Each structure stands twice: as structure tokens, then as C-alpha cells.
Amino acid sequence: MIKLLIVLGAIYLAYRLFPARVFDFAVRMQRRQSGLTRKEVQVGDHRIVYLEGGHGTPLLLLHGFGAEKDHWTQIARFLTPGYRVIAPDLPGFGESSRVDSISYNLDAQLDRIAEFARALGLANFHLGGNSMGGYLAAMYAARAPEQVLSLWLLAPAGVAEAEESELLRLINRGDNLLILDSEDKAKRLVHLLFTKPPFVPAGFAAVWRERAMAVREFSAKIFSELFENPVLLDERVPGIATPALIVWGDDDRLLHVSGAAKLQAMLPNSELRIMPCMGHCPMLERPRETAADFLNFQGKGLP
């Protein structure tokens, strides 16, 4: 008992003195539990850092704006028994390269995703994404339907006629919470993201805020190039025959849930799951349930 208290005391002291180091250690432990390994590959101008693990048909997962590869780590432990899960930091995000002199508009990012898939030898794969990642996934399937076995779209951006969300109203007033330049903005964003936020120690939340604020200028560049004059899903996606599972939280305050039915109408082979009491990031808020929906859609069950 005394040894246990000493160990716990040492962990707590390390957390208080070196929260960033303990945060990174906790992330590595979570990856290990989910069967994921950090890897890197050079793709054109970018060094792309990604997580990979599991066995089976590849499942490529794309994160949202301002997010990163580890937003898939919790859900991955339910997926790696049956899939080769691959979750990159998209170019310009996370640990992947940021290049000031080039564009990060839609088609440039789609080109980089295609190059990344070629670099990893992915001829055919399931493709999923949340928010911006869902937008890119759907647009990629429109461009290369022969490659994409199925789509998993979690509250994707880019549906033209969806009702205006709380976040979009703020952005239209000049208050873009996705470009974090203060602690207040970060806390307001978390409040909008989740119906029931996952527990995150205060020190870890501070590490996340500091890292997000450190890249705010580059984040603003990407947001401008990708979304200020966006290509909408309605322009490219309608009629795609790829089987698709559309998932949306009924309490999504970043992208209004009304977009779900409109997107389903565009995709003839799609299924729609509206998750009750759910915010914008189902894979973070209720990872087991979200994974079960995907596996059921694929004709499988939880491991």
C-alpha cells in the first residue's frame, strides 16, 4: 500500500510539474492500448505523421479542422481487430508539415490524400471522417469512387442547405472559435463541441490549448483557403453509389443536424444514424457506440 501511494504521488507530482510530458506519455499509452503505432512518410512537400494498427481491409480516418490523428485513438481499439486502421495528421495539422508558400484548398488537400494512399500502397479502402475530415472523405469518393469501398461520414461539413448552426452564426459575426487565440475561446469551443464532454484533466486541457494557440495563424490560413469560398458537397457528391453511413448528433452545435437528411438524399446507397444526446464528435463522446454503428453497417459486431 505504501509503495502504491509513493507511485501515485510521483505521478501526481510529475503531472503538476511537467503536464506536457505526462500528456504525451498518456497519449502514447492510449495508442498502445488501441493497437496503434506512430509512423511517418514523406508525401511531396509534406512529412505526414500517422497512426496505424490492426489487421484486415484498410480503414482510412480523417480528422476535423483543428483536430489531429489521436481523435481516433479511443475508437480505434474497437476497430483494429477487424481493420487496418490508418489515421493521419492531415497536411497542415498536428505533427504533419506546414508549408507557408503553398495552398491548402480542397483540391490540393485531395491530391495529398491520394498521394498518401499511394505511398502506403492503399489500392482500395474504407474511408471515414469527422467534420472537415468527413467533407474531404466525401469529396475524395466523388473523385475516386473506384478506390473507396465505403464511406463513414460523421457530421461532415459542406452541406449547402443545412440550417445555420451556433458556430456558423458566431463565424458570420467575426467570432471564429476554430481559430484559437485565447483560453476563453478554447473553453467556449469545447462547450459547443460536446453534449457531455469526456473527462480531461485540467493540465492536459491547458497543454491542448497552448498547442492550438501556437499554430493559430496557420490554422487561419487553412480555414481561409478551404472554407471562405467553399466547394459544397452539393456540387460534387450527389449520385455517388459508394455505400455510406452518415452519423450525426442531434445536439450538434457546430454543424446543424438538418444537414444529415439532405446529405442522405444525395447518396443513393446511404444509411443515416442520428445519435441522441450527442454533440459534434461521436468518436470522442461515445466511442464504443459509434464503433458499433459502423461495424453493424459493415455486417460485423463489436469484438
Secondary structure, DSSP 8 states (H G I E B T S, - for coil): -HHHHHHHHHHHHHHHH-HHHHHHHHHHHHHHHTT-EEEEEEETTEEEEEEEEESSEEEEEE--TT--GGGGHHHHHHHTTTEEEEEE--TTSTTS---TTS--SHHHHHHHHHHHHHHTT-SSEEEEEETHHHHHHHHHHHH-TTTEEEEEEES-S--TTS---HHHHHHHTT--TTS--SHHHHHHHHHHH-SS-----HHHHHHHHHHHHHTHHHHHHHHHHHHSS---HHHH-TT--S-EEEEEETT-SSS-THHHHHHHHH-TTEEEEEETT--S-HHHHSHHHHHHHHHHHTT----
